[in-house]
């Protein structure tokens, strides 16, 4: 009986530790910036009725500590204290040079914690907010990026080269980016890229020799793509620009 009562408490503590790990700095940036994914689990959606009986009144966009409702596929499998991630899939990503379909861009908006469960709607509270949450946004069970710890423990490959294939989507339509912006690359875990790696952005063209126009730091990785922060730029970064390991 003691173990039956203790186990849920421990799982909540571990979940809290995971949420705290993505609270500030580059860890929060890496989580919220998301990645390019071929498939993304969906366990429900943010319900269209939000804030209808809260002190904040009726509103359609929510932020940190707000209460909202989820319509989950399997509410019977959920318990108070469980965490979910709210996200967006703004568009498909195609390689700017080859035209190959790379996956969907996925941006994480918030982490929410279950407060009450009903057969129709599940009440949750936002515990980490990275961007505005709106009705209809999909949700999935919370998890830190897959195998990040295992990837960090493995050595990086010293001669990785590839292309910048996409920009962050929360700043509108962008044709070029610069320092402190997020970019997505066409190399990932299977290519030997590791979180923390630094890459030079290299441009060539016209009568000029190859030249370094910026630097990026890898924040997170998928099997064949990576999410990176531009840490330095001496020129605007363009889709299709080459990168190489420093």
C-alpha positions in Angstrom: 0.0 0.0 0.0 2.9 2.3 0.8 4.4 1.9 -2.7 1.0 2.4 -4.4 0.8 5.8 -2.7 4.4 6.8 -3.1 4.9 6.1 -6.8 2.6 8.8 -8.2 4.3 11.4 -5.9 7.7 10.4 -7.2 6.6 10.7 -10.8 5.3 14.2 -10.1 8.7 15.2 -8.6 10.6 13.8 -11.5 8.3 15.6 -13.9 8.9 18.8 -12.0 12.6 18.4 -12.3 12.2 17.9 -16.1 10.2 21.1 -16.4 12.8 23.0 -14.3 15.5 21.8 -16.7 13.9 23.8 -19.5 13.0 26.9 -17.5 15.8 29.4 -18.5 18.5 30.1 -20.9 19.6 27.9 -23.8 17.7 24.8 -22.5 14.4 26.7 -22.6 15.4 28.1 -26.1 16.2 24.7 -27.4 13.0 23.2 -26.1 10.7 26.0 -27.4 12.5 26.3 -30.8 11.5 22.7 -31.5 12.7 20.9 -34.6 11.9 19.5 -37.9 10.0 16.2 -37.5 8.5 13.7 -39.9 5.9 12.5 -37.3 4.7 14.2 -34.1 2.4 12.5 -31.6 -0.9 14.2 -30.9 -2.9 13.3 -27.7 -5.5 16.0 -28.0 -6.1 19.7 -28.6 -6.6 22.9 -26.7 -10.4 23.3 -26.5 -12.1 26.2 -28.2 -13.7 27.2 -24.9 -11.0 28.9 -22.8 -11.0 31.0 -19.8 -14.9 31.0 -19.7 -15.1 30.9 -15.9 -11.8 32.3 -14.8 -11.0 35.6 -13.2 -9.1 36.5 -16.4 -12.4 36.5 -18.2 -13.1 35.3 -21.8 -10.0 35.4 -24.0 -8.6 33.4 -26.9 -4.9 33.6 -26.3 -3.3 32.3 -23.0 -0.1 32.7 -21.1 1.8 31.6 -18.0 -0.3 30.4 -15.1 -3.6 30.6 -17.1 -6.1 27.8 -16.8 -7.4 26.2 -19.9 -9.1 23.0 -21.1 -7.9 20.2 -23.2 -10.0 17.7 -25.2 -7.9 14.6 -24.9 -8.2 11.4 -26.9 -7.8 9.1 -23.9 -8.7 11.1 -20.7 -9.0 7.9 -18.7 -5.3 7.4 -19.0 -4.5 10.8 -17.4 -3.9 11.7 -13.7 -3.6 15.0 -11.9 0.0 16.2 -12.1 0.6 14.8 -15.6 2.3 17.1 -18.0 1.5 17.9 -21.7 3.2 20.0 -24.3 1.2 22.4 -26.4 2.8 22.9 -29.9 2.3 24.1 -33.4 3.2 22.6 -36.8 3.2 25.8 -38.9 4.3 24.3 -42.2 6.1 21.6 -44.1 9.9 22.0 -44.8 11.5 21.3 -48.1 15.2 21.4 -48.7 16.0 24.7 -50.5 18.6 23.1 -52.8 17.3 19.5 -53.5 13.6 20.1 -52.9 13.4 17.0 -50.7 10.7 16.9 -48.1 12.4 17.2 -44.7 9.4 17.0 -42.4 7.2 19.5 -40.5 8.5 22.4 -38.5 7.3 21.8 -34.8 7.5 24.7 -32.3 6.6 24.1 -28.6 4.4 26.8 -27.1 3.9 25.7 -23.5 4.0 22.9 -20.9 0.7 22.4 -19.0 -0.1 20.4 -15.8 -3.3 18.5 -15.3 -5.5 19.8 -12.5 -8.8 18.0 -13.0 -10.1 15.3 -15.3 -13.5 15.0 -16.9 -14.8 12.7 -19.5 -15.1 15.6 -22.0 -12.6 18.3 -20.9 -9.4 18.1 -18.9 -8.5 21.2 -16.8 -4.8 22.2 -17.0 -2.7 25.0 -15.9 0.2 26.5 -17.9 3.5 25.9 -15.9 5.9 27.0 -18.7 5.0 29.4 -21.4 7.2 30.1 -24.4 4.6 31.6 -26.8 0.9 32.3 -27.0 -1.4 29.3 -26.8 -4.6 29.4 -28.9 -7.7 27.2 -29.2 -7.1 24.3 -31.6 -3.4 24.0 -30.8 -2.4 20.3 -30.6 -1.0 18.7 -27.4 1.2 15.7 -26.7 2.5 14.1 -23.5 5.4 16.0 -22.2 8.9 14.6 -22.8 12.3 16.1 -23.0 14.0 15.8 -26.5 14.8 12.2 -27.2 18.2 10.7 -26.3 19.8 14.1 -25.8 21.9 12.8 -22.9 23.0 9.8 -24.9 23.9 12.0 -27.8 26.0 14.4 -25.7 28.0 11.4 -24.4 29.1 10.4 -27.9 31.9 12.1 -29.8 31.1 14.6 -32.5 32.2 14.0 -36.1 34.9 16.6 -37.1 34.0 17.0 -40.8 30.2 17.6 -40.9 29.0 19.8 -43.8 25.5 20.7 -44.8 22.9 23.4 -45.5 20.7 25.8 -43.6 17.2 24.7 -44.6 14.7 26.7 -42.5 14.3 29.7 -40.2 12.2 30.1 -37.1 8.5 30.7 -37.8 7.4 32.8 -34.9 8.8 36.0 -36.4 6.7 35.9 -39.6 7.9 35.2 -43.1 11.7 35.7 -43.2 14.0 35.6 -46.1 17.2 36.1 -44.1 18.2 36.0 -40.4 21.1 37.2 -38.3 22.6 36.9 -34.8 20.4 35.4 -32.0 17.9 34.0 -34.5 17.2 30.2 -34.8 17.9 28.2 -37.9 17.4 24.5 -38.8 20.1 22.4 -40.5 20.0 19.3 -42.7 22.3 17.2 -40.6 21.6 15.5 -37.3 22.3 12.7 -34.9 22.9 10.1 -37.6 25.4 12.5 -39.3 27.5 12.8 -36.1 26.1 16.2 -35.0 25.9 16.8 -31.2 24.3 19.5 -29.0 26.9 22.1 -28.2 28.7 21.7 -31.6 29.7 24.9 -33.3 29.5 25.4 -37.0 30.8 28.0 -39.4 28.3 29.4 -41.9 30.2 29.6 -45.3 29.1 31.4 -48.4 30.5 31.2 -51.9 29.4 32.8 -55.2 30.3 35.2 -57.9 34.0 35.8 -58.2 34.6 35.7 -54.5 36.2 32.8 -52.7 34.5 30.9 -49.9 34.1 33.1 -46.8 32.8 32.6 -43.3 29.7 34.8 -42.7 28.6 33.5 -39.3 28.6 30.9 -36.6 25.9 28.7 -35.1 25.7 26.6 -32.0 23.7 23.3 -32.1 20.8 23.4 -29.5 19.1 20.1 -30.2 19.1 17.3 -32.7 16.8 14.9 -34.6 18.0 11.9 -36.6 18.7 13.9 -39.7 18.2 17.6 -38.8 19.3 20.0 -36.1 18.1 23.2 -34.4 20.8 25.8 -34.0 21.3 29.4 -32.6 23.2 31.9 -34.7 25.9 33.1 -32.2 27.7 35.4 -34.6 27.0 36.9 -38.1 28.9 39.4 -40.2 26.3 39.1 -43.0 22.7 38.0 -43.2 22.2 34.2 -43.2 20.2 32.8 -46.1 18.4 29.5 -46.7 20.8 27.3 -48.6 23.9 28.7 -47.0 26.5 26.0 -46.3 27.8 25.1 -42.8 30.8 23.1 -41.7 32.2 22.0 -38.4 34.5 24.6 -36.8 
